[in-house]
Amino acid sequence: MSDLWWGVLAVAVGCYALKLLGLSVPDKVLEHPLTERAAGFIPVGLLAALVAVQGFTDGQEVVLDARVVGLAVAAVLLWRNVSFLPMLIAAAASTALVRHIAG
């Protein structure tokens, strides 16, 4: 068996062990208010990191391009409580318009 397959097997066993470890956490710990509050912030942090990486980087460089305009439009519409689909269309359209104007 090659080193690649040993690595795949090690990752699979590690993932299974991590999942099993998570299932063995007592309910007392999971129902603690601090745990519940921290778990509520995890998706927000992951989404913010994804937006930062996809919106402001190109490879290894930080860039400000048409995507920033789309993010700004989406942020303003989100603040104004516009529903998701019109917000998405407006952000995509504004990004496309800036890209078209720029070149």
Backbone as a ProteinNet text record, in pm:
[ID]
protein_1_A
[PRIMARY]
MSDLWWGVLAVAVGCYALKLLGLSVPDKVLEHPLTERAAGFIPVGLLAALVAVQGFTDGQEVVLDARVVGLAVAAVLLWRNVSFLPMLIAAAASTALVRHIAG
[TERTIARY]
85.5	0	90	54	137.6	117.4	206.6	197.2	67	16.9	-108.3	-223.3	-231.8	-341	-326.6	-204	-185.5	-235	-208	-256.2	-407.6	-470.5	-617	-675.7	-617.4	-664.6	-648.7	-536.2	-513.9	-614.7	-644.3	-742.2	-881.4	-916.9	-1048.2	-1063.9	-961.8	-966.7	-972.1	-895.7	-897.1	-1032.6	-1095.9	-1229.3	-1331.7	-1324.8	-1417.6	-1396.3	-1270.6	-1241.5	-1289.3	-1273.2	-1319.6	-1471.6	-1541.2	-1686.4	-1731.4	-1664	-1696.8	-1671.3	-1563.9	-1533.6	-1642	-1691.2	-1798	-1927.4	-1954.7	-2075.6	-2065.1	-1944.5	-1927.8	-1925	-1942.1	-1945.5	-2075.8	-2069.9	-2191.5	-2289.4	-2418	-2521	-2503.5	-2449.3	-2428	-2337.1	-2235.9	-2143.2	-2210.2	-2284.7	-2348	-2459.9	-2526.8	-2638.9	-2597.8	-2469.1	-2419.8	-2441.3	-2486.9	-2514.6	-2394	-2275.3	-2156.6	-2127.9	-2146.3	-2126.5	-2227.2	-2352.9	-2456	-2428.5	-2384.6	-2356.1	-2235.8	-2131	-2013.1	-2047.5	-2130.1	-2169.8	-2252.5	-2324.2	-2401.1	-2314.3	-2194.3	-2105.1	-2017.9	-2005.9	-1917.7	-1959.7	-2087.8	-2124	-2099	-2119.2	-2095.8	-1948.1	-1861.8	-1717.9	-1671.9	-1723.6	-1685.9	-1734.1	-1856.8	-1908.9	-1830	-1793.9	-1714.2	-1576.7	-1516.6	-1386.7	-1399.7	-1505.9	-1528.6	-1548.9	-1627.8	-1650.3	-1519.5	-1439.1	-1312.1	-1217.6	-1208.4	-1117.2	-1166.5	-1294.8	-1346.9	-1368.8	-1388.6	-1420.3	-1302.4	-1195.7	-1085.7	-950	-945	-815.7	-818.8	-699.5	-679.9	-549	-560.1	-439.4	-380.7	-262.2	-194.5	-200.1	-272.4	-274.6	-411	-410.9	-534.2	-565.8	-687	-725.5	-859.6	-877.4	-1005.4	-1052.1	-1154.6	-1204.3	-1356.3	-1419.1	-1564.5	-1639.8	-1577.1	-1644.3	-1675.7	-1591.6	-1614.1	-1742.9	-1768.4	-1893	-2012.7	-2006.9	-2115.8	-2137.2	-2027.9	-2039.7	-2100.2	-2061.6	-2116	-2265.1	-2305.5	-2448	-2525.1	-2471.3	-2538.1	-2547.6	-2442.1	-2444.3	-2548.8	-2557.8	-2658.7	-2799	-2821.7	-2955	-2988.7	-2890.6	-2913.4	-2951.5	-2882.1	-2912.5	-3054	-3100.4	-3234.4	-3340.3	-3303.3	-3394.4	-3459.6	-3384.1	-3431.4	-3418.3	-3513.5	-3507.5	-3388.4	-3358.1	-3232.5	-3220.9	-3321.7	-3309.5	-3290.8	-3369.4	-3341.5	-3203.9	-3161.5	-3028.5	-2920.6	-2934.9	-2838.4	-2833	-2948.6	-2953.6	-2890.1	-2921.2	-2864.2	-2712.6	-2663.5	-2519.2	-2449	-2505.3	-2444.4	-2449.2	-2560.4	-2573.3	-2475.7	-2461	-2368.2	-2223.1	-2190.2	-2055.9	-2032.2	-2130.1	-2116.7	-2106.4	-2183.7	-2178.8	-2041.1	-1986.7	-1853.1	-1748.7	-1757.8	-1662.7	-1676.5	-1800	-1822.8	-1765.9	-1788	-1737.8	-1585	-1528.5	-1382.4	-1307.5	-1378	-1297.3	-1333.6
-117.5	0	123.8	222.8	342.2	435.9	534	632.3	711.1	734.8	807.7	733.9	603.3	525.5	514.1	506.7	507.8	640.4	749.2	879.9	887.6	835.6	834.3	751.7	637.6	551.9	620.4	687.1	757.3	870.3	944	1052.5	995.7	886.8	825.8	778.6	713	668	788.2	892.4	1012.2	1080.4	1089.7	1150.5	1068.8	937.1	851.7	867	871.3	887.5	1022.3	1126.4	1259.3	1262.3	1199.4	1191.1	1112	1002.4	921.4	998.9	1075.8	1158.2	1262.7	1322	1421.1	1361.2	1236.8	1170.2	1129.6	1122	1078.7	1195.1	1318.3	1433.6	1429.3	1444.7	1437.7	1551.6	1525	1625.7	1748.5	1728.9	1841.1	1946.4	1901.3	1994	2059	1980.6	2033	2131.1	2114.9	2201.6	2322.6	2337.2	2453	2579	2690.1	2812.7	2865.8	2855.8	2903.3	2819	2688.2	2599.5	2630	2649.7	2680.7	2814.3	2912.4	3044.4	3036.6	2967	2953	2877.9	2774.1	2697.5	2782.3	2881.1	2970.3	3063.9	3093.7	3184.8	3115.9	2986.2	2914.2	2932.8	2915.5	2937.1	3079.8	3176.6	3316.4	3338.5	3285.6	3300.6	3231.1	3111.5	3038.8	3111.1	3164.5	3238	3366.2	3436.7	3558.2	3527.1	3419	3379.7	3344.7	3274.8	3239.6	3364.6	3459.5	3584.2	3660.4	3666.3	3738.5	3675.6	3543.8	3476.4	3487.5	3465.3	3467.3	3608.5	3704.8	3839.8	3933.2	3905.4	4000.9	3942.5	3820.1	3762.5	3707.5	3703.4	3641.2	3564.2	3437.4	3357.7	3391.7	3449.6	3485.1	3634.8	3712	3857	3905.8	4013.9	4082.2	4181.2	4174.8	4262.5	4328.2	4446	4515.3	4531.1	4455.9	4460.6	4468.1	4424.9	4437.2	4355.8	4252.7	4171.8	4252.9	4351.7	4436.4	4516.9	4562.4	4636.4	4545.4	4423.3	4328.5	4299.4	4283.5	4261.2	4382.2	4501.7	4623.2	4636.4	4608.1	4612.4	4510.1	4390.1	4286.4	4326.7	4388	4430	4537.4	4633.9	4740.3	4682.8	4595.9	4536.2	4444.3	4376	4294.3	4381.6	4493.7	4589.2	4644.6	4660.1	4712.9	4602.8	4481.9	4367.4	4326.4	4335.8	4287.3	4135.8	4067.1	3921.1	3872	3744.7	3689.7	3697.5	3651.9	3644.3	3781.9	3884.5	4016.4	4071	4042	4084.7	4017.7	3889.6	3815.5	3867.3	3893.7	3944.5	4083	4170	4304.9	4301.8	4216.8	4207.5	4153.6	4051	3995.3	4095.7	4165.4	4264.1	4379.7	4425.6	4536.8	4493.4	4371.6	4320.5	4309.4	4257.3	4244.6	4381.5	4478	4612.6	4676.4	4661.9	4718.6	4648.3	4517.9	4445.6	4488.2	4511.8	4555.6	4695.7	4784.4	4921.6	4924.2	4843	4842.9	4779.6	4699.8	4652.5	4532.2
0	0	0	-81.3	-94.3	24.4	33.9	142.1	135.2	14.2	-1.4	65.6	42.8	101.4	252.3	302	447.2	504.5	433.3	477.3	476	369.3	360.4	474	500.8	609.5	745	766.7	893.4	912.1	805.7	815.8	842.2	777.1	799.2	943.5	996.7	1136.5	1230.4	1200.4	1283.3	1282.6	1166.8	1158.4	1236.6	1224.4	1298.2	1449	1491.2	1634.3	1685.4	1606.5	1646.5	1657.6	1564.8	1568.9	1692.6	1721	1837.6	1966.5	1969.4	2085.6	2107.7	1999.1	2010.3	2062.2	2026.4	2074.6	2221.1	2272.9	2411.6	2510.2	2462.5	2552.6	2632	2763.8	2844.1	2812.6	2831.1	2805.9	2894.4	3013.8	3105	3042.5	2970.2	2904.3	2783.4	2705.4	2585.2	2614.7	2728.3	2762	2845.3	2871.1	2946.5	2861.9	2922.6	2845.3	2767.8	2824.3	2754.3	2629.8	2640.1	2525.9	2416.4	2454.2	2355.3	2287.6	2363.8	2305.6	2211.3	2252.5	2167.3	2039	2049.6	1931.3	1835.5	1888.4	1802.8	1721.3	1770.6	1699	1593.9	1599.5	1506.7	1361.3	1325.2	1183.9	1137.1	1224.5	1187.7	1157.1	1241	1218.8	1092.3	1067	945.6	820.4	824.7	710.1	686.3	793.4	779.4	719	761.2	705	556.9	520.8	380.7	295.4	345.1	271.4	256.8	361.1	354.1	252.7	253.8	161.6	17.2	-4.7	-141.4	-194.7	-106.6	-150.9	-163.6	-92.3	-87	-124	-173.6	-209.2	-351	-410.1	-540.1	-531.3	-507.2	-484.6	-348.5	-348.6	-224.2	-195.8	-276.5	-262.8	-218.4	-141.5	-105.2	-216.3	-269.8	-380.5	-350.4	-404.8	-399.9	-543.8	-581.1	-717.4	-716.8	-823	-836.5	-731.3	-678.7	-576	-451.5	-422.4	-304.8	-321.7	-443	-469	-445.2	-494.9	-471.9	-324.5	-250.2	-105.7	-36.3	-79.1	-18.5	-47.1	-170.1	-204.4	-122.4	-111.4	-31.9	114.5	168.2	308.3	332.5	242.3	258.2	248	152.2	137.9	254.8	307.5	426.7	545.1	558.1	665.3	649.5	524.9	497.5	498.2	539	550.8	418.8	310.1	180.5	180.2	119.2	117.2	34.9	50.2	-1.9	-153.3	-226.6	-371.4	-436.6	-403	-460.8	-420.3	-297.4	-253.6	-337.5	-361.7	-441.3	-585	-643.2	-780.6	-789.2	-693.2	-694.4	-676.3	-587.3	-565	-689.2	-750.7	-871.5	-986.6	-999.9	-1107.5	-1088.6	-965.6	-941.9	-966	-928.7	-956.1	-1106.1	-1178.3	-1323.6	-1389.6	-1341.1	-1398.7	-1378.4	-1259.5	-1233.4	-1319.5	-1335.5	-1420.7	-1566.7	-1609.9	-1747.3	-1770.2	-1676.1	-1689	-1684.4	-1596	-1577.6	-1694.9	-1771.4	-1878.3	-1949.3
[MASK]
+++++++++++++++++++++++++++++++++++++++++++++++++++++++++++++++++++++++++++++++++++++++++++++++++++++++

